[in-house]
Amino acid sequence: MKRWGWVNDGDFAAPLVEVLGILRRAYPDEFPKEDYYPLLAVLQTDMSEENLSNVVAEFLDDETVVIANDAAKAASVSVPKREDFHPNAQPIGSCRLAP
């Protein structure tokens, strides 16, 4: 996976900037590929498809349509267990994120 990109905070509403900040703090260097689908599954419980796609696309420097399709795929499989995540991701799983 790519390293996260940077966004002008004015491009997102404050709650989305907060989610982006949480992701950046949880993964300060590289984002492990094995965390991708579990992360999408966790985030989509509290975020709209559009917000999730925008934030994760910015975080990973990817296309929103790719993220939206992958989030749909993540929703079609079982919800991941906490131990499915890379150890750095644990703070994300414990946060309740509002869109």
mmCIF file as gemmi writes it, N, C-alpha and C atoms, coordinates in Angstrom:
data_model
loop_
_atom_site.group_PDB
_atom_site.id
_atom_site.type_symbol
_atom_site.label_atom_id
_atom_site.label_alt_id
_atom_site.label_comp_id
_atom_site.label_asym_id
_atom_site.label_entity_id
_atom_site.label_seq_id
_atom_site.pdbx_PDB_ins_code
_atom_site.Cartn_x
_atom_site.Cartn_y
_atom_site.Cartn_z
_atom_site.occupancy
_atom_site.B_iso_or_equiv
_atom_site.pdbx_formal_charge
_atom_site.auth_seq_id
_atom_site.auth_asym_id
_atom_site.pdbx_PDB_model_num
ATOM 1 N N . MET Axp A 1 ? 0.834 -1.191 0 1 0 ? 1 A 1
ATOM 2 C CA . MET Axp A 1 ? 0 0 0 1 0 ? 1 A 1
ATOM 3 C C . MET Axp A 1 ? 0.875 1.25 0 1 0 ? 1 A 1
ATOM 4 N N . LYS Axp A 2 ? 0.312 2.305 -0.512 1 0 ? 2 A 1
ATOM 5 C CA . LYS Axp A 2 ? 1.043 3.568 -0.562 1 0 ? 2 A 1
ATOM 6 C C . LYS Axp A 2 ? 1.06 4.243 0.797 1 0 ? 2 A 1
ATOM 7 N N . ARG Axp A 3 ? 2.024 5.107 0.973 1 0 ? 3 A 1
ATOM 8 C CA . ARG Axp A 3 ? 2.075 5.934 2.178 1 0 ? 3 A 1
ATOM 9 C C . ARG Axp A 3 ? 0.981 6.968 2.06 1 0 ? 3 A 1
ATOM 10 N N . TRP Axp A 4 ? 0.445 7.427 3.18 1 0 ? 4 A 1
ATOM 11 C CA . TRP Axp A 4 ? -0.661 8.375 3.131 1 0 ? 4 A 1
ATOM 12 C C . TRP Axp A 4 ? -0.26 9.688 2.499 1 0 ? 4 A 1
ATOM 13 N N . GLY Axp A 5 ? -1.256 10.336 1.923 1 0 ? 5 A 1
ATOM 14 C CA . GLY Axp A 5 ? -1.041 11.644 1.304 1 0 ? 5 A 1
ATOM 15 C C . GLY Axp A 5 ? -1.353 12.754 2.296 1 0 ? 5 A 1
ATOM 16 N N . TRP Axp A 6 ? -1.361 13.973 1.825 1 0 ? 6 A 1
ATOM 17 C CA . TRP Axp A 6 ? -1.657 15.128 2.665 1 0 ? 6 A 1
ATOM 18 C C . TRP Axp A 6 ? -2.838 15.864 2.085 1 0 ? 6 A 1
ATOM 19 N N . VAL Axp A 7 ? -3.639 16.412 2.935 1 0 ? 7 A 1
ATOM 20 C CA . VAL Axp A 7 ? -4.814 17.154 2.508 1 0 ? 7 A 1
ATOM 21 C C . VAL Axp A 7 ? -4.799 18.51 3.202 1 0 ? 7 A 1
ATOM 22 N N . ASN Axp A 8 ? -5.316 19.483 2.533 1 0 ? 8 A 1
ATOM 23 C CA . ASN Axp A 8 ? -5.559 20.775 3.16 1 0 ? 8 A 1
ATOM 24 C C . ASN Axp A 8 ? -6.759 20.582 4.078 1 0 ? 8 A 1
ATOM 25 N N . ASP Axp A 9 ? -6.6 20.83 5.356 1 0 ? 9 A 1
ATOM 26 C CA . ASP Axp A 9 ? -7.681 20.58 6.308 1 0 ? 9 A 1
ATOM 27 C C . ASP Axp A 9 ? -8.986 21.253 5.91 1 0 ? 9 A 1
ATOM 28 N N . GLY Axp A 10 ? -8.939 22.315 5.144 1 0 ? 10 A 1
ATOM 29 C CA . GLY Axp A 10 ? -10.16 22.979 4.696 1 0 ? 10 A 1
ATOM 30 C C . GLY Axp A 10 ? -10.944 22.176 3.686 1 0 ? 10 A 1
ATOM 31 N N . ASP Axp A 11 ? -10.334 21.108 3.145 1 0 ? 11 A 1
ATOM 32 C CA . ASP Axp A 11 ? -11.011 20.279 2.152 1 0 ? 11 A 1
ATOM 33 C C . ASP Axp A 11 ? -12.011 19.314 2.773 1 0 ? 11 A 1
ATOM 34 N N . PHE Axp A 12 ? -11.926 19.072 4.063 1 0 ? 12 A 1
ATOM 35 C CA . PHE Axp A 12 ? -12.81 18.138 4.756 1 0 ? 12 A 1
ATOM 36 C C . PHE Axp A 12 ? -13.467 18.811 5.949 1 0 ? 12 A 1
ATOM 37 N N . ALA Axp A 13 ? -14.649 18.317 6.305 1 0 ? 13 A 1
ATOM 38 C CA . ALA Axp A 13 ? -15.311 18.775 7.529 1 0 ? 13 A 1
ATOM 39 C C . ALA Axp A 13 ? -14.464 18.337 8.726 1 0 ? 13 A 1
ATOM 40 N N . ALA Axp A 14 ? -14.591 19.069 9.826 1 0 ? 14 A 1
ATOM 41 C CA . ALA Axp A 14 ? -13.772 18.821 11.023 1 0 ? 14 A 1
ATOM 42 C C . ALA Axp A 14 ? -13.783 17.362 11.485 1 0 ? 14 A 1
ATOM 43 N N . PRO Axp A 15 ? -14.931 16.67 11.533 1 0 ? 15 A 1
ATOM 44 C CA . PRO Axp A 15 ? -14.893 15.269 11.978 1 0 ? 15 A 1
ATOM 45 C C . PRO Axp A 15 ? -14.062 14.379 11.049 1 0 ? 15 A 1
ATOM 46 N N . LEU Axp A 16 ? -14.056 14.692 9.757 1 0 ? 16 A 1
ATOM 47 C CA . LEU Axp A 16 ? -13.284 13.881 8.822 1 0 ? 16 A 1
ATOM 48 C C . LEU Axp A 16 ? -11.794 14.175 8.944 1 0 ? 16 A 1
ATOM 49 N N . VAL Axp A 17 ? -11.461 15.415 9.242 1 0 ? 17 A 1
ATOM 50 C CA . VAL Axp A 17 ? -10.061 15.766 9.496 1 0 ? 17 A 1
ATOM 51 C C . VAL Axp A 17 ? -9.584 15.014 10.734 1 0 ? 17 A 1
ATOM 52 N N . GLU Axp A 18 ? -10.47 14.887 11.723 1 0 ? 18 A 1
ATOM 53 C CA . GLU Axp A 18 ? -10.122 14.149 12.941 1 0 ? 18 A 1
ATOM 54 C C . GLU Axp A 18 ? -9.857 12.671 12.632 1 0 ? 18 A 1
ATOM 55 N N . VAL Axp A 19 ? -10.703 12.064 11.795 1 0 ? 19 A 1
ATOM 56 C CA . VAL Axp A 19 ? -10.496 10.659 11.417 1 0 ? 19 A 1
ATOM 57 C C . VAL Axp A 19 ? -9.183 10.517 10.66 1 0 ? 19 A 1
ATOM 58 N N . LEU Axp A 20 ? -8.919 11.428 9.744 1 0 ? 20 A 1
ATOM 59 C CA . LEU Axp A 20 ? -7.671 11.395 8.991 1 0 ? 20 A 1
ATOM 60 C C . LEU Axp A 20 ? -6.474 11.504 9.939 1 0 ? 20 A 1
ATOM 61 N N . GLY Axp A 21 ? -6.586 12.363 10.943 1 0 ? 21 A 1
ATOM 62 C CA . GLY Axp A 21 ? -5.526 12.5 11.934 1 0 ? 21 A 1
ATOM 63 C C . GLY Axp A 21 ? -5.315 11.229 12.736 1 0 ? 21 A 1
ATOM 64 N N . ILE Axp A 22 ? -6.405 10.562 13.09 1 0 ? 22 A 1
ATOM 65 C CA . ILE Axp A 22 ? -6.302 9.291 13.824 1 0 ? 22 A 1
ATOM 66 C C . ILE Axp A 22 ? -5.561 8.266 12.981 1 0 ? 22 A 1
ATOM 67 N N . LEU Axp A 23 ? -5.908 8.197 11.7 1 0 ? 23 A 1
ATOM 68 C CA . LEU Axp A 23 ? -5.233 7.241 10.816 1 0 ? 23 A 1
ATOM 69 C C . LEU Axp A 23 ? -3.747 7.56 10.686 1 0 ? 23 A 1
ATOM 70 N N . ARG Axp A 24 ? -3.434 8.826 10.551 1 0 ? 24 A 1
ATOM 71 C CA . ARG Axp A 24 ? -2.028 9.233 10.406 1 0 ? 24 A 1
ATOM 72 C C . ARG Axp A 24 ? -1.219 8.95 11.67 1 0 ? 24 A 1
ATOM 73 N N . ARG Axp A 25 ? -1.853 9.134 12.831 1 0 ? 25 A 1
ATOM 74 C CA . ARG Axp A 25 ? -1.146 8.84 14.082 1 0 ? 25 A 1
ATOM 75 C C . ARG Axp A 25 ? -0.988 7.329 14.278 1 0 ? 25 A 1
ATOM 76 N N . ALA Axp A 26 ? -1.989 6.573 13.875 1 0 ? 26 A 1
ATOM 77 C CA . ALA Axp A 26 ? -1.931 5.115 14.042 1 0 ? 26 A 1
ATOM 78 C C . ALA Axp A 26 ? -0.914 4.485 13.102 1 0 ? 26 A 1
ATOM 79 N N . TYR Axp A 27 ? -0.733 5.093 11.942 1 0 ? 27 A 1
ATOM 80 C CA . TYR Axp A 27 ? 0.2 4.577 10.932 1 0 ? 27 A 1
ATOM 81 C C . TYR Axp A 27 ? 1.119 5.707 10.482 1 0 ? 27 A 1
ATOM 82 N N . PRO Axp A 28 ? 2.074 6.09 11.3 1 0 ? 28 A 1
ATOM 83 C CA . PRO Axp A 28 ? 2.912 7.251 10.974 1 0 ? 28 A 1
ATOM 84 C C . PRO Axp A 28 ? 3.863 7.045 9.799 1 0 ? 28 A 1
ATOM 85 N N . ASP Axp A 29 ? 4.189 5.811 9.471 1 0 ? 29 A 1
ATOM 86 C CA . ASP Axp A 29 ? 5.152 5.575 8.395 1 0 ? 29 A 1
ATOM 87 C C . ASP Axp A 29 ? 4.5 4.88 7.205 1 0 ? 29 A 1
ATOM 88 N N . GLU Axp A 30 ? 4.251 3.627 7.348 1 0 ? 30 A 1
ATOM 89 C CA . GLU Axp A 30 ? 3.656 2.83 6.27 1 0 ? 30 A 1
ATOM 90 C C . GLU Axp A 30 ? 2.376 2.176 6.762 1 0 ? 30 A 1
ATOM 91 N N . PHE Axp A 31 ? 1.458 1.964 5.852 1 0 ? 31 A 1
ATOM 92 C CA . PHE Axp A 31 ? 0.21 1.279 6.162 1 0 ? 31 A 1
ATOM 93 C C . PHE Axp A 31 ? 0.339 -0.174 5.713 1 0 ? 31 A 1
ATOM 94 N N . PRO Axp A 32 ? 0.245 -1.136 6.64 1 0 ? 32 A 1
ATOM 95 C CA . PRO Axp A 32 ? 0.405 -2.543 6.272 1 0 ? 32 A 1
ATOM 96 C C . PRO Axp A 32 ? -0.771 -3.027 5.418 1 0 ? 32 A 1
ATOM 97 N N . LYS Axp A 33 ? -0.464 -3.674 4.33 1 0 ? 33 A 1
ATOM 98 C CA . LYS Axp A 33 ? -1.477 -4.144 3.386 1 0 ? 33 A 1
ATOM 99 C C . LYS Axp A 33 ? -2.526 -5.028 4.07 1 0 ? 33 A 1
ATOM 100 N N . GLU Axp A 34 ? -2.097 -5.829 5.035 1 0 ? 34 A 1
ATOM 101 C CA . GLU Axp A 34 ? -3.033 -6.747 5.689 1 0 ? 34 A 1
ATOM 102 C C . GLU Axp A 34 ? -4.092 -6.022 6.537 1 0 ? 34 A 1
ATOM 103 N N . ASP Axp A 35 ? -3.889 -4.761 6.832 1 0 ? 35 A 1
ATOM 104 C CA . ASP Axp A 35 ? -4.867 -3.99 7.613 1 0 ? 35 A 1
ATOM 105 C C . ASP Axp A 35 ? -5.934 -3.326 6.746 1 0 ? 35 A 1
ATOM 106 N N . TYR Axp A 36 ? -5.791 -3.372 5.44 1 0 ? 36 A 1
ATOM 107 C CA . TYR Axp A 36 ? -6.661 -2.604 4.544 1 0 ? 36 A 1
ATOM 108 C C . TYR Axp A 36 ? -8.139 -2.981 4.682 1 0 ? 36 A 1
ATOM 109 N N . TYR Axp A 37 ? -8.494 -4.236 4.45 1 0 ? 37 A 1
ATOM 110 C CA . TYR Axp A 37 ? -9.903 -4.618 4.52 1 0 ? 37 A 1
ATOM 111 C C . TYR Axp A 37 ? -10.46 -4.561 5.94 1 0 ? 37 A 1
ATOM 112 N N . PRO Axp A 38 ? -9.697 -4.982 6.954 1 0 ? 38 A 1
ATOM 113 C CA . PRO Axp A 38 ? -10.209 -4.805 8.315 1 0 ? 38 A 1
ATOM 114 C C . PRO Axp A 38 ? -10.463 -3.332 8.666 1 0 ? 38 A 1
ATOM 115 N N . LEU Axp A 39 ? -9.583 -2.429 8.218 1 0 ? 39 A 1
ATOM 116 C CA . LEU Axp A 39 ? -9.781 -1.002 8.477 1 0 ? 39 A 1
ATOM 117 C C . LEU Axp A 39 ? -11.062 -0.508 7.819 1 0 ? 39 A 1
ATOM 118 N N . LEU Axp A 40 ? -11.283 -0.876 6.559 1 0 ? 40 A 1
ATOM 119 C CA . LEU Axp A 40 ? -12.501 -0.462 5.865 1 0 ? 40 A 1
ATOM 120 C C . LEU Axp A 40 ? -13.738 -0.982 6.584 1 0 ? 40 A 1
ATOM 121 N N . ALA Axp A 41 ? -13.689 -2.223 7.047 1 0 ? 41 A 1
ATOM 122 C CA . ALA Axp A 41 ? -14.832 -2.805 7.759 1 0 ? 41 A 1
ATOM 123 C C . ALA Axp A 41 ? -15.132 -2.038 9.044 1 0 ? 41 A 1
ATOM 124 N N . VAL Axp A 42 ? -14.097 -1.657 9.773 1 0 ? 42 A 1
ATOM 125 C CA . VAL Axp A 42 ? -14.293 -0.919 11.022 1 0 ? 42 A 1
ATOM 126 C C . VAL Axp A 42 ? -14.829 0.49 10.741 1 0 ? 42 A 1
ATOM 127 N N . LEU Axp A 43 ? -14.225 1.18 9.8 1 0 ? 43 A 1
ATOM 128 C CA . LEU Axp A 43 ? -14.631 2.562 9.517 1 0 ? 43 A 1
ATOM 129 C C . LEU Axp A 43 ? -16.053 2.662 8.978 1 0 ? 43 A 1
ATOM 130 N N . GLN Axp A 44 ? -16.482 1.689 8.192 1 0 ? 44 A 1
ATOM 131 C CA . GLN Axp A 44 ? -17.803 1.828 7.581 1 0 ? 44 A 1
ATOM 132 C C . GLN Axp A 44 ? -18.951 1.625 8.562 1 0 ? 44 A 1
ATOM 133 N N . THR Axp A 45 ? -18.65 1.178 9.776 1 0 ? 45 A 1
ATOM 134 C CA . THR Axp A 45 ? -19.717 1.065 10.763 1 0 ? 45 A 1
ATOM 135 C C . THR Axp A 45 ? -20.21 2.431 11.219 1 0 ? 45 A 1
ATOM 136 N N . ASP Axp A 46 ? -19.371 3.467 11.098 1 0 ? 46 A 1
ATOM 137 C CA . ASP Axp A 46 ? -19.742 4.798 11.568 1 0 ? 46 A 1
ATOM 138 C C . ASP Axp A 46 ? -19.61 5.894 10.513 1 0 ? 46 A 1
ATOM 139 N N . MET Axp A 47 ? -19.263 5.534 9.288 1 0 ? 47 A 1
ATOM 140 C CA . MET Axp A 47 ? -19.053 6.549 8.254 1 0 ? 47 A 1
ATOM 141 C C . MET Axp A 47 ? -19.888 6.221 7.022 1 0 ? 47 A 1
ATOM 142 N N . SER Axp A 48 ? -20.312 7.258 6.321 1 0 ? 48 A 1
ATOM 143 C CA . SER Axp A 48 ? -20.99 7.045 5.049 1 0 ? 48 A 1
ATOM 144 C C . SER Axp A 48 ? -19.974 6.543 4.03 1 0 ? 48 A 1
ATOM 145 N N . GLU Axp A 49 ? -20.471 5.947 2.957 1 0 ? 49 A 1
ATOM 146 C CA . GLU Axp A 49 ? -19.583 5.462 1.902 1 0 ? 49 A 1
ATOM 147 C C . GLU Axp A 49 ? -18.754 6.598 1.32 1 0 ? 49 A 1
ATOM 148 N N . GLU Axp A 50 ? -19.383 7.741 1.111 1 0 ? 50 A 1
ATOM 149 C CA . GLU Axp A 50 ? -18.674 8.89 0.536 1 0 ? 50 A 1
ATOM 150 C C . GLU Axp A 50 ? -17.572 9.394 1.466 1 0 ? 50 A 1
ATOM 151 N N . ASN Axp A 51 ? -17.904 9.569 2.743 1 0 ? 51 A 1
ATOM 152 C CA . ASN Axp A 51 ? -16.902 10.056 3.695 1 0 ? 51 A 1
ATOM 153 C C . ASN Axp A 51 ? -15.754 9.068 3.858 1 0 ? 51 A 1
ATOM 154 N N . LEU Axp A 52 ? -16.088 7.789 3.984 1 0 ? 52 A 1
ATOM 155 C CA . LEU Axp A 52 ? -15.058 6.765 4.113 1 0 ? 52 A 1
ATOM 156 C C . LEU Axp A 52 ? -14.149 6.782 2.887 1 0 ? 52 A 1
ATOM 157 N N . SER Axp A 53 ? -14.744 6.821 1.707 1 0 ? 53 A 1
ATOM 158 C CA . SER Axp A 53 ? -13.962 6.815 0.468 1 0 ? 53 A 1
ATOM 159 C C . SER Axp A 53 ? -13.042 8.022 0.376 1 0 ? 53 A 1
ATOM 160 N N . ASN Axp A 54 ? -13.562 9.185 0.727 1 0 ? 54 A 1
ATOM 161 C CA . ASN Axp A 54 ? -12.749 10.398 0.656 1 0 ? 54 A 1
ATOM 162 C C . ASN Axp A 54 ? -11.59 10.373 1.642 1 0 ? 54 A 1
ATOM 163 N N . VAL Axp A 55 ? -11.866 9.997 2.876 1 0 ? 55 A 1
ATOM 164 C CA . VAL Axp A 55 ? -10.82 10.001 3.907 1 0 ? 55 A 1
ATOM 165 C C . VAL Axp A 55 ? -9.758 8.942 3.621 1 0 ? 55 A 1
ATOM 166 N N . VAL Axp A 56 ? -10.188 7.722 3.319 1 0 ? 56 A 1
ATOM 167 C CA . VAL Axp A 56 ? -9.222 6.649 3.086 1 0 ? 56 A 1
ATOM 168 C C . VAL Axp A 56 ? -8.449 6.89 1.789 1 0 ? 56 A 1
ATOM 169 N N . ALA Axp A 57 ? -9.112 7.427 0.775 1 0 ? 57 A 1
ATOM 170 C CA . ALA Axp A 57 ? -8.397 7.752 -0.468 1 0 ? 57 A 1
ATOM 171 C C . ALA Axp A 57 ? -7.322 8.793 -0.211 1 0 ? 57 A 1
ATOM 172 N N . GLU Axp A 58 ? -7.62 9.777 0.611 1 0 ? 58 A 1
ATOM 173 C CA . GLU Axp A 58 ? -6.616 10.786 0.954 1 0 ? 58 A 1
ATOM 174 C C . GLU Axp A 58 ? -5.495 10.159 1.776 1 0 ? 58 A 1
ATOM 175 N N . PHE Axp A 59 ? -5.869 9.34 2.745 1 0 ? 59 A 1
ATOM 176 C CA . PHE Axp A 59 ? -4.884 8.702 3.617 1 0 ? 59 A 1
ATOM 177 C C . PHE Axp A 59 ? -3.916 7.825 2.829 1 0 ? 59 A 1
ATOM 178 N N . LEU Axp A 60 ? -4.432 7.066 1.866 1 0 ? 60 A 1
ATOM 179 C CA . LEU Axp A 60 ? -3.601 6.128 1.111 1 0 ? 60 A 1
ATOM 180 C C . LEU Axp A 60 ? -3.178 6.655 -0.251 1 0 ? 60 A 1
ATOM 181 N N . ASP Axp A 61 ? -3.569 7.884 -0.571 1 0 ? 61 A 1
ATOM 182 C CA . ASP Axp A 61 ? -3.255 8.469 -1.875 1 0 ? 61 A 1
ATOM 183 C C . ASP Axp A 61 ? -3.765 7.558 -2.993 1 0 ? 61 A 1
ATOM 184 N N . ASP Axp A 62 ? -5.068 7.258 -2.937 1 0 ? 62 A 1
ATOM 185 C CA . ASP Axp A 62 ? -5.7 6.364 -3.894 1 0 ? 62 A 1
ATOM 186 C C . ASP Axp A 62 ? -6.966 7.022 -4.43 1 0 ? 62 A 1
ATOM 187 N N . GLU Axp A 63 ? -7.666 6.328 -5.314 1 0 ? 63 A 1
ATOM 188 C CA . GLU Axp A 63 ? -8.893 6.839 -5.918 1 0 ? 63 A 1
ATOM 189 C C . GLU Axp A 63 ? -10.099 6.493 -5.051 1 0 ? 63 A 1
ATOM 190 N N . THR Axp A 64 ? -11.044 7.437 -4.927 1 0 ? 64 A 1
ATOM 191 C CA . THR Axp A 64 ? -12.229 7.205 -4.097 1 0 ? 64 A 1
ATOM 192 C C . THR Axp A 64 ? -13.062 6.033 -4.605 1 0 ? 64 A 1
ATOM 193 N N . VAL Axp A 65 ? -13.17 5.875 -5.909 1 0 ? 65 A 1
ATOM 194 C CA . VAL Axp A 65 ? -13.983 4.783 -6.455 1 0 ? 65 A 1
ATOM 195 C C . VAL Axp A 65 ? -13.384 3.424 -6.094 1 0 ? 65 A 1
ATOM 196 N N . VAL Axp A 66 ? -12.071 3.328 -6.059 1 0 ? 66 A 1
ATOM 197 C CA . VAL Axp A 66 ? -11.413 2.081 -5.661 1 0 ? 66 A 1
ATOM 198 C C . VAL Axp A 66 ? -11.717 1.781 -4.2 1 0 ? 66 A 1
ATOM 199 N N . ILE Axp A 67 ? -11.619 2.804 -3.365 1 0 ? 67 A 1
ATOM 200 C CA . ILE Axp A 67 ? -11.893 2.623 -1.931 1 0 ? 67 A 1
ATOM 201 C C . ILE Axp A 67 ? -13.349 2.224 -1.72 1 0 ? 67 A 1
ATOM 202 N N . ALA Axp A 68 ? -14.28 2.88 -2.404 1 0 ? 68 A 1
ATOM 203 C CA . ALA Axp A 68 ? -15.71 2.557 -2.263 1 0 ? 68 A 1
ATOM 204 C C . ALA Axp A 68 ? -15.974 1.107 -2.65 1 0 ? 68 A 1
ATOM 205 N N . ASN Axp A 69 ? -15.397 0.654 -3.745 1 0 ? 69 A 1
ATOM 206 C CA . ASN Axp A 69 ? -15.579 -0.737 -4.167 1 0 ? 69 A 1
ATOM 207 C C . ASN Axp A 69 ? -14.981 -1.703 -3.158 1 0 ? 69 A 1
ATOM 208 N N . ASP Axp A 70 ? -13.821 -1.377 -2.654 1 0 ? 70 A 1
ATOM 209 C CA . ASP Axp A 70 ? -13.178 -2.244 -1.664 1 0 ? 70 A 1
ATOM 210 C C . ASP Axp A 70 ? -13.946 -2.251 -0.346 1 0 ? 70 A 1
ATOM 211 N N . ALA Axp A 71 ? -14.544 -1.112 0.02 1 0 ? 71 A 1
ATOM 212 C CA . ALA Axp A 71 ? -15.347 -1.059 1.247 1 0 ? 71 A 1
ATOM 213 C C . ALA Axp A 71 ? -16.579 -1.948 1.106 1 0 ? 71 A 1
ATOM 214 N N . ALA Axp A 72 ? -17.176 -1.964 -0.08 1 0 ? 72 A 1
ATOM 215 C CA . ALA Axp A 72 ? -18.323 -2.852 -0.317 1 0 ? 72 A 1
ATOM 216 C C . ALA Axp A 72 ? -17.885 -4.306 -0.179 1 0 ? 72 A 1
ATOM 217 N N . LYS Axp A 73 ? -16.717 -4.613 -0.68 1 0 ? 73 A 1
ATOM 218 C CA . LYS Axp A 73 ? -16.187 -5.97 -0.54 1 0 ? 73 A 1
ATOM 219 C C . LYS Axp A 73 ? -15.95 -6.3 0.932 1 0 ? 73 A 1
ATOM 220 N N . ALA Axp A 74 ? -15.402 -5.356 1.671 1 0 ? 74 A 1
ATOM 221 C CA . ALA Axp A 74 ? -15.141 -5.574 3.1 1 0 ? 74 A 1
ATOM 222 C C . ALA Axp A 74 ? -16.443 -5.81 3.861 1 0 ? 74 A 1
ATOM 223 N N . ALA Axp A 75 ? -17.526 -5.152 3.429 1 0 ? 75 A 1
ATOM 224 C CA . ALA Axp A 75 ? -18.817 -5.309 4.103 1 0 ? 75 A 1
ATOM 225 C C . ALA Axp A 75 ? -19.434 -6.672 3.823 1 0 ? 75 A 1
ATOM 226 N N . SER Axp A 76 ? -19.018 -7.301 2.733 1 0 ? 76 A 1
ATOM 227 C CA . SER Axp A 76 ? -19.619 -8.576 2.357 1 0 ? 76 A 1
ATOM 228 C C . SER Axp A 76 ? -18.955 -9.768 3.036 1 0 ? 76 A 1
ATOM 229 N N . VAL Axp A 77 ? -17.894 -9.509 3.779 1 0 ? 77 A 1
ATOM 230 C CA . VAL Axp A 77 ? -17.219 -10.577 4.518 1 0 ? 77 A 1
ATOM 231 C C . VAL Axp A 77 ? -17.456 -10.363 6.003 1 0 ? 77 A 1
ATOM 232 N N . SER Axp A 78 ? -17.083 -11.332 6.806 1 0 ? 78 A 1
ATOM 233 C CA . SER Axp A 78 ? -17.313 -11.208 8.243 1 0 ? 78 A 1
ATOM 234 C C . SER Axp A 78 ? -16.499 -10.056 8.827 1 0 ? 78 A 1
ATOM 235 N N . VAL Axp A 79 ? -17.006 -9.49 9.9 1 0 ? 79 A 1
ATOM 236 C CA . VAL Axp A 79 ? -16.324 -8.399 10.587 1 0 ? 79 A 1
ATOM 237 C C . VAL Axp A 79 ? -15.04 -8.95 11.196 1 0 ? 79 A 1
ATOM 238 N N . PRO Axp A 80 ? -13.936 -8.26 10.998 1 0 ? 80 A 1
ATOM 239 C CA . PRO Axp A 80 ? -12.657 -8.775 11.494 1 0 ? 80 A 1
ATOM 240 C C . PRO Axp A 80 ? -12.578 -8.745 13.02 1 0 ? 80 A 1
ATOM 241 N N . LYS Axp A 81 ? -11.768 -9.63 13.556 1 0 ? 81 A 1
ATOM 242 C CA . LYS Axp A 81 ? -11.487 -9.645 14.986 1 0 ? 81 A 1
ATOM 243 C C . LYS Axp A 81 ? -10.342 -8.679 15.253 1 0 ? 81 A 1
ATOM 244 N N . ARG Axp A 82 ? -10.243 -8.206 16.47 1 0 ? 82 A 1
ATOM 245 C CA . ARG Axp A 82 ? -9.184 -7.276 16.84 1 0 ? 82 A 1
ATOM 246 C C . ARG Axp A 82 ? -7.807 -7.852 16.509 1 0 ? 82 A 1
ATOM 247 N N . GLU Axp A 83 ? -7.609 -9.132 16.693 1 0 ? 83 A 1
ATOM 248 C CA . GLU Axp A 83 ? -6.301 -9.722 16.436 1 0 ? 83 A 1
ATOM 249 C C . GLU Axp A 83 ? -5.956 -9.795 14.942 1 0 ? 83 A 1
ATOM 250 N N . ASP Axp A 84 ? -6.935 -9.507 14.065 1 0 ? 84 A 1
ATOM 251 C CA . ASP Axp A 84 ? -6.664 -9.454 12.625 1 0 ? 84 A 1
ATOM 252 C C . ASP Axp A 84 ? -5.893 -8.189 12.248 1 0 ? 84 A 1
ATOM 253 N N . PHE Axp A 85 ? -5.836 -7.226 13.14 1 0 ? 85 A 1
ATOM 254 C CA . PHE Axp A 85 ? -5.181 -5.955 12.853 1 0 ? 85 A 1
ATOM 255 C C . PHE Axp A 85 ? -3.725 -5.968 13.245 1 0 ? 85 A 1
ATOM 256 N N . HIS Axp A 86 ? -2.966 -5.189 12.548 1 0 ? 86 A 1
ATOM 257 C CA . HIS Axp A 86 ? -1.573 -4.923 12.904 1 0 ? 86 A 1
ATOM 258 C C . HIS Axp A 86 ? -1.601 -4.243 14.277 1 0 ? 86 A 1
ATOM 259 N N . PRO Axp A 87 ? -0.654 -4.486 15.142 1 0 ? 87 A 1
ATOM 260 C CA . PRO Axp A 87 ? -0.679 -3.892 16.491 1 0 ? 87 A 1
ATOM 261 C C . PRO Axp A 87 ? -0.853 -2.372 16.518 1 0 ? 87 A 1
ATOM 262 N N . ASN Axp A 88 ? -0.335 -1.655 15.538 1 0 ? 88 A 1
ATOM 263 C CA . ASN Axp A 88 ? -0.48 -0.197 15.512 1 0 ? 88 A 1
ATOM 264 C C . ASN Axp A 88 ? -1.915 0.247 15.291 1 0 ? 88 A 1
ATOM 265 N N . ALA Axp A 89 ? -2.755 -0.613 14.777 1 0 ? 89 A 1
ATOM 266 C CA . ALA Axp A 89 ? -4.121 -0.233 14.441 1 0 ? 89 A 1
ATOM 267 C C . ALA Axp A 89 ? -5.058 -0.315 15.637 1 0 ? 89 A 1
ATOM 268 N N . GLN Axp A 90 ? -4.642 -0.876 16.731 1 0 ? 90 A 1
ATOM 269 C CA . GLN Axp A 90 ? -5.548 -1.077 17.853 1 0 ? 90 A 1
ATOM 270 C C . GLN Axp A 90 ? -6.23 0.185 18.339 1 0 ? 90 A 1
ATOM 271 N N . PRO Axp A 91 ? -5.586 1.353 18.364 1 0 ? 91 A 1
ATOM 272 C CA . PRO Axp A 91 ? -6.309 2.541 18.799 1 0 ? 91 A 1
ATOM 273 C C . PRO Axp A 91 ? -7.491 2.895 17.89 1 0 ? 91 A 1
ATOM 274 N N . ILE Axp A 92 ? -7.405 2.565 16.615 1 0 ? 92 A 1
ATOM 275 C CA . ILE Axp A 92 ? -8.494 2.885 15.682 1 0 ? 92 A 1
ATOM 276 C C . ILE Axp A 92 ? -9.728 2.053 16.002 1 0 ? 92 A 1
ATOM 277 N N . GLY Axp A 93 ? -9.53 0.765 16.251 1 0 ? 93 A 1
ATOM 278 C CA . GLY Axp A 93 ? -10.661 -0.102 16.522 1 0 ? 93 A 1
ATOM 279 C C . GLY Axp A 93 ? -11.441 0.289 17.759 1 0 ? 93 A 1
ATOM 280 N N . SER Axp A 94 ? -10.828 0.984 18.682 1 0 ? 94 A 1
ATOM 281 C CA . SER Axp A 94 ? -11.515 1.358 19.916 1 0 ? 94 A 1
ATOM 282 C C . SER Axp A 94 ? -12.209 2.716 19.813 1 0 ? 94 A 1
ATOM 283 N N . CYS Axp A 95 ? -12.014 3.43 18.721 1 0 ? 95 A 1
ATOM 284 C CA . CYS Axp A 95 ? -12.632 4.759 18.552 1 0 ? 95 A 1
ATOM 285 C C . CYS Axp A 95 ? -14.002 4.64 17.919 1 0 ? 95 A 1
ATOM 286 N N . ARG Axp A 96 ? -14.932 5.421 18.393 1 0 ? 96 A 1
ATOM 287 C CA . ARG Axp A 96 ? -16.234 5.546 17.726 1 0 ? 96 A 1
ATOM 288 C C . ARG Axp A 96 ? -16.119 6.765 16.836 1 0 ? 96 A 1
ATOM 289 N N . LEU Axp A 97 ? -16.27 6.574 15.553 1 0 ? 97 A 1
ATOM 290 C CA . LEU Axp A 97 ? -16.093 7.648 14.597 1 0 ? 97 A 1
ATOM 291 C C . LEU Axp A 97 ? -17.442 8.076 14.048 1 0 ? 97 A 1
ATOM 292 N N . ALA Axp A 98 ? -17.701 9.356 14.062 1 0 ? 98 A 1
ATOM 293 C CA . ALA Axp A 98 ? -18.95 9.888 13.524 1 0 ? 98 A 1
ATOM 294 C C . ALA Axp A 98 ? -18.664 10.538 12.18 1 0 ? 98 A 1
ATOM 295 N N . PRO Axp A 99 ? -19.577 10.345 11.205 1 0 ? 99 A 1
ATOM 296 C CA . PRO Axp A 99 ? -19.364 10.958 9.891 1 0 ? 99 A 1
ATOM 297 C C . PRO Axp A 99 ? -19.439 12.472 9.947 1 0 ? 99 A 1
